[in-house]
């Protein structure tokens, strides 16, 4: 990882290309977000780099890297202190303008003007928005405190390039994950169809075997469910993603890591899903999701 490297404008481009090549080989999006600060620090170079996400108007730290090796502890500290993004804070301005900035905090500056100023003790630092699918999904922050000149305009440009590269690779990683999920879901549906076909081939049998007409196929009370084809009208895109992961047995923690959100956000989505599907638990929601999916495909 990054060592004690002096800033070199001539070598920054080559280092960024090397980082981009490594990122292209990273699998899950979560792994990319975990390692990004250290790789960015190596490319700039920098002594401290923070990667954060924009969620519900707040800036929440995801990962961090420091030259003295306490990046994980720093990330945990900052994650416990989310920052409200509002103008005229530096981050609020960068969110609105979507441009990287070089910031120098004076002794009389209000702490609220700079994100995590109290925790980081910023003096001179750079920040760059990470724009994902047309909106600011997060930020990169970086500074240098020793072993070299402070960050400058060239560092700002290099961090902006790193943020652009991170956004592109992140989008690619998320698309690959979604494709794999869809492939697994199709395999699950195929197995479900196979099991259902086997049951149908066994025949109707006696009248006594049809005493379950008051229940649905999963043995649950026949509560009216939303009509087939209405799943994506009923749920938001994020709720559908959460429900898909729930159907594979993922816990709230697993879902949070997969979608790069907090567990509190996942619990909020799960609560809404159960309410909208009129399900009393996750198992019922999963069962109804599978049936609705089949109906939407015209196979139910």
C-alpha positions as CSV (number, residue, x, y, z in Angstrom):
1,X,0.0,0.0,0.0
2,X,1.1,3.6,0.1
3,X,4.5,4.4,1.5
4,X,6.3,7.6,2.2
5,X,6.2,8.9,-1.4
6,X,6.8,12.5,-2.3
7,X,4.3,14.2,-4.5
8,X,5.2,13.8,-8.2
9,X,2.9,15.5,-10.7
10,X,4.6,13.6,-13.5
11,X,3.9,10.2,-11.9
12,X,0.4,10.9,-10.6
13,X,-1.2,10.0,-13.9
14,X,0.6,6.7,-14.1
15,X,-0.3,5.8,-10.5
16,X,-3.9,6.6,-11.2
17,X,-3.9,4.3,-14.2
18,X,-2.3,1.6,-12.1
19,X,-5.0,2.0,-9.4
20,X,-7.7,1.9,-12.1
21,X,-6.3,-1.3,-13.5
22,X,-6.4,-2.9,-10.0
23,X,-10.0,-1.7,-9.4
24,X,-11.1,-3.3,-12.6
25,X,-10.1,-6.7,-11.2
26,X,-12.0,-6.2,-7.9
27,X,-15.2,-8.3,-7.6
28,X,-17.9,-7.1,-5.1
29,X,-18.7,-3.4,-4.9
30,X,-18.2,-3.6,-1.1
31,X,-14.6,-4.7,-1.5
32,X,-14.0,-1.9,-3.9
33,X,-15.3,0.7,-1.4
34,X,-13.2,-0.9,1.4
35,X,-9.9,-0.7,-0.4
36,X,-10.5,2.6,-2.4
37,X,-9.0,5.0,0.3
38,X,-5.7,3.2,0.4
39,X,-5.4,3.0,-3.3
40,X,-6.2,6.7,-3.7
41,X,-3.7,7.6,-1.0
42,X,-1.0,5.7,-3.0
43,X,-1.9,7.5,-6.2
44,X,-2.0,11.1,-5.0
45,X,0.0,10.5,-2.6
46,X,-1.8,11.4,0.6
47,X,-1.5,10.7,4.3
48,X,-5.2,10.4,5.0
49,X,-8.1,9.5,2.7
50,X,-11.8,9.1,3.6
51,X,-14.5,7.6,1.4
52,X,-18.1,8.5,2.5
53,X,-21.6,8.0,1.2
54,X,-24.4,10.5,0.8
55,X,-27.6,9.1,2.5
56,X,-30.7,11.0,3.3
57,X,-29.0,14.4,3.2
58,X,-26.1,13.3,5.4
59,X,-22.5,12.3,4.8
60,X,-21.6,9.0,6.3
61,X,-18.1,7.6,6.4
62,X,-17.7,4.1,4.7
63,X,-13.9,3.5,4.9
64,X,-10.7,5.4,5.6
65,X,-6.9,5.0,5.2
66,X,-4.2,6.7,7.2
67,X,-0.4,6.4,6.9
68,X,-0.1,5.4,10.6
69,X,-2.4,2.4,10.0
70,X,-5.5,3.4,12.1
71,X,-7.8,3.8,9.1
72,X,-10.4,1.3,10.4
73,X,-10.6,3.1,13.7
74,X,-10.9,6.4,12.0
75,X,-13.7,5.2,9.8
76,X,-15.6,3.9,12.8
77,X,-15.2,7.2,14.6
78,X,-16.4,9.2,11.6
79,X,-19.3,6.8,10.9
80,X,-20.6,7.6,14.3
81,X,-20.7,11.3,13.5
82,X,-22.7,11.8,10.3
83,X,-22.5,15.3,8.8
84,X,-25.6,17.2,7.5
85,X,-25.0,18.4,4.0
86,X,-26.1,21.9,3.7
87,X,-24.9,25.2,2.2
88,X,-22.6,27.0,2.9
89,X,-20.5,24.0,4.1
90,X,-17.7,23.0,1.8
91,X,-19.3,19.6,1.2
92,X,-22.7,21.2,0.7
93,X,-21.2,23.5,-2.0
94,X,-19.4,20.6,-3.7
95,X,-22.6,18.6,-3.6
96,X,-24.5,21.4,-5.4
97,X,-21.7,22.2,-7.9
98,X,-20.4,18.7,-8.3
99,X,-16.8,19.8,-8.5
100,X,-13.6,18.9,-6.6
101,X,-12.4,21.6,-4.2
102,X,-9.2,22.6,-2.4
103,X,-10.0,23.8,1.1
104,X,-7.8,25.7,3.6
105,X,-9.4,26.0,7.0
106,X,-8.5,29.1,9.0
107,X,-8.3,29.3,12.8
108,X,-11.5,31.3,12.9
109,X,-13.5,29.1,10.5
110,X,-16.6,27.5,12.0
111,X,-16.2,23.8,12.4
112,X,-19.6,23.2,10.6
113,X,-18.0,24.7,7.5
114,X,-15.9,21.6,7.0
115,X,-17.1,18.0,7.4
116,X,-15.5,16.2,10.4
117,X,-13.3,19.3,11.2
118,X,-13.2,18.5,14.9
119,X,-12.3,14.8,14.4
120,X,-9.8,15.4,11.5
121,X,-8.3,18.7,12.5
122,X,-8.3,19.8,8.9
123,X,-5.9,22.5,7.9
124,X,-5.5,22.1,4.1
125,X,-7.3,19.3,2.3
126,X,-9.0,18.3,-0.9
127,X,-12.5,16.9,-1.5
128,X,-14.1,15.4,-4.6
129,X,-17.7,14.3,-5.2
130,X,-18.2,10.8,-6.5
131,X,-21.0,11.1,-9.1
132,X,-22.8,7.8,-9.7
133,X,-25.6,7.6,-12.3
134,X,-26.0,11.3,-12.4
135,X,-26.1,12.1,-8.7
136,X,-23.5,12.6,-6.0
137,X,-23.3,9.2,-4.2
138,X,-20.4,10.1,-1.9
139,X,-17.2,12.0,-1.4
140,X,-13.4,11.4,-1.3
141,X,-11.4,13.6,1.2
142,X,-7.6,13.6,1.3
143,X,-4.9,15.6,3.0
144,X,-1.1,15.5,3.7
145,X,0.2,16.2,7.2
146,X,3.9,15.2,7.0
147,X,6.7,14.0,4.7
148,X,6.0,16.4,1.8
149,X,4.3,19.6,0.7
150,X,0.6,20.1,1.6
151,X,-2.1,19.3,-0.9
152,X,-2.4,21.8,-3.8
153,X,-4.3,22.4,-7.0
154,X,-2.7,19.5,-8.7
155,X,-3.8,17.2,-5.9
156,X,-7.3,18.5,-6.3
157,X,-7.2,17.6,-10.0
158,X,-5.8,14.1,-9.2
159,X,-8.5,13.5,-6.6
160,X,-11.2,14.5,-9.1
161,X,-9.8,12.0,-11.6
162,X,-9.7,9.3,-8.9
163,X,-13.4,10.1,-7.9
164,X,-14.4,9.7,-11.6
165,X,-12.6,6.4,-11.9
166,X,-14.1,5.1,-8.7
167,X,-17.6,6.0,-9.9
168,X,-17.1,4.2,-13.2
169,X,-15.7,1.1,-11.6
170,X,-18.3,1.1,-8.9
171,X,-21.2,1.3,-11.4
172,X,-19.6,-1.6,-13.3
173,X,-19.3,-3.7,-10.1
174,X,-22.9,-3.0,-9.1
175,X,-24.2,-4.0,-12.5
176,X,-22.2,-7.2,-12.4
177,X,-23.6,-8.0,-8.9
178,X,-27.1,-7.3,-10.2
179,X,-26.6,-9.6,-13.2
180,X,-25.4,-12.4,-10.9
181,X,-28.4,-11.9,-8.6
182,X,-30.7,-12.1,-11.5
183,X,-29.1,-15.3,-12.7
184,X,-29.5,-16.8,-9.3
185,X,-33.1,-15.7,-9.1
186,X,-33.8,-17.3,-12.5
187,X,-32.3,-20.5,-11.3
188,X,-34.4,-20.3,-8.1
189,X,-37.5,-19.7,-10.2
190,X,-36.6,-22.7,-12.5
191,X,-36.3,-24.9,-9.4
192,X,-39.6,-23.6,-8.1
193,X,-41.3,-24.4,-11.4
194,X,-39.8,-27.9,-11.4
195,X,-41.1,-28.6,-7.9
196,X,-44.5,-27.2,-8.8
197,X,-44.7,-29.3,-12.0
198,X,-43.9,-32.4,-10.0
199,X,-46.7,-31.7,-7.5
200,X,-49.2,-31.1,-10.3
201,X,-48.2,-34.4,-12.0
202,X,-49.2,-36.3,-8.9
203,X,-52.9,-35.6,-9.7
204,X,-55.8,-34.2,-7.7
205,X,-56.5,-37.3,-5.6
206,X,-59.5,-37.5,-3.2
207,X,-61.7,-34.7,-2.0
208,X,-60.0,-34.9,1.3
209,X,-56.8,-33.9,-0.2
210,X,-58.3,-30.5,-1.3
211,X,-59.2,-29.4,2.2
212,X,-56.5,-26.8,1.9
213,X,-58.5,-24.6,-0.4
214,X,-58.7,-22.0,2.3
215,X,-55.0,-21.5,2.2
216,X,-52.6,-20.5,-0.5
217,X,-49.8,-22.7,-2.0
218,X,-47.4,-21.9,0.9
219,X,-49.9,-23.1,3.5
220,X,-50.6,-19.5,4.6
221,X,-54.1,-17.9,5.1
222,X,-55.4,-16.8,1.8
223,X,-55.0,-13.1,2.4
224,X,-55.6,-11.1,-0.7
225,X,-52.3,-10.2,-2.3
226,X,-51.5,-7.4,-4.8
227,X,-52.3,-8.5,-8.4
228,X,-49.5,-10.0,-10.5
229,X,-47.7,-7.4,-12.5
230,X,-48.0,-4.8,-9.8
231,X,-44.9,-5.7,-7.8
232,X,-42.7,-2.8,-9.1
233,X,-45.6,-0.4,-8.9
234,X,-46.2,-1.4,-5.3
235,X,-42.6,-1.3,-4.1
236,X,-39.8,1.2,-4.8
237,X,-36.7,0.1,-6.7
238,X,-34.7,-0.1,-3.5
239,X,-37.4,-2.1,-1.7
240,X,-37.4,-4.6,-4.6
241,X,-33.6,-5.0,-4.3
242,X,-34.0,-5.6,-0.5
243,X,-36.8,-8.1,-1.1
244,X,-34.7,-10.0,-3.7
245,X,-31.9,-10.4,-1.1
246,X,-34.4,-11.4,1.6
247,X,-35.7,-14.1,-0.7
248,X,-32.2,-15.6,-0.7
249,X,-32.0,-15.7,3.1
250,X,-29.8,-12.6,3.5
251,X,-29.8,-11.0,7.0
252,X,-30.1,-7.3,7.5
253,X,-26.4,-7.0,7.9
254,X,-25.8,-8.9,4.6
255,X,-28.2,-6.7,2.8
256,X,-26.6,-3.5,4.2
257,X,-23.2,-4.7,3.0
258,X,-24.5,-5.7,-0.4
259,X,-26.3,-2.4,-1.1
260,X,-23.8,-0.3,0.8
261,X,-26.3,1.3,3.2
262,X,-26.8,1.2,7.0
263,X,-28.6,-1.6,8.8
264,X,-31.1,1.0,10.0
265,X,-32.0,1.9,6.4
266,X,-32.4,-1.9,5.7
267,X,-34.8,-2.3,8.7
268,X,-36.8,0.7,7.4
269,X,-37.2,-0.9,4.0
270,X,-38.0,-4.3,5.4
271,X,-40.8,-2.7,7.5
272,X,-42.3,-1.1,4.5
273,X,-42.1,-4.3,2.4
274,X,-44.0,-6.3,5.0
275,X,-46.6,-3.6,5.3
276,X,-47.1,-3.3,1.5
277,X,-47.2,-7.0,0.9
278,X,-49.5,-7.5,4.0
279,X,-47.0,-10.1,5.3
280,X,-46.5,-10.7,9.0
281,X,-42.9,-11.9,8.6
282,X,-40.0,-12.3,6.2
283,X,-41.0,-15.8,5.1
284,X,-44.4,-14.7,4.1
285,X,-43.0,-11.7,2.2
286,X,-40.5,-14.0,0.4
287,X,-43.3,-16.5,-0.6
288,X,-45.5,-13.7,-1.9
289,X,-42.6,-12.2,-3.8
290,X,-41.9,-15.5,-5.6
291,X,-45.6,-15.9,-6.5
292,X,-45.8,-12.3,-7.8
293,X,-42.7,-12.7,-9.8
294,X,-44.1,-15.8,-11.4
295,X,-47.3,-14.0,-12.3
296,X,-45.4,-11.0,-13.7
297,X,-43.6,-13.5,-16.0
298,X,-46.9,-15.0,-17.0
299,X,-45.9,-18.4,-15.5
300,X,-48.2,-18.5,-12.5
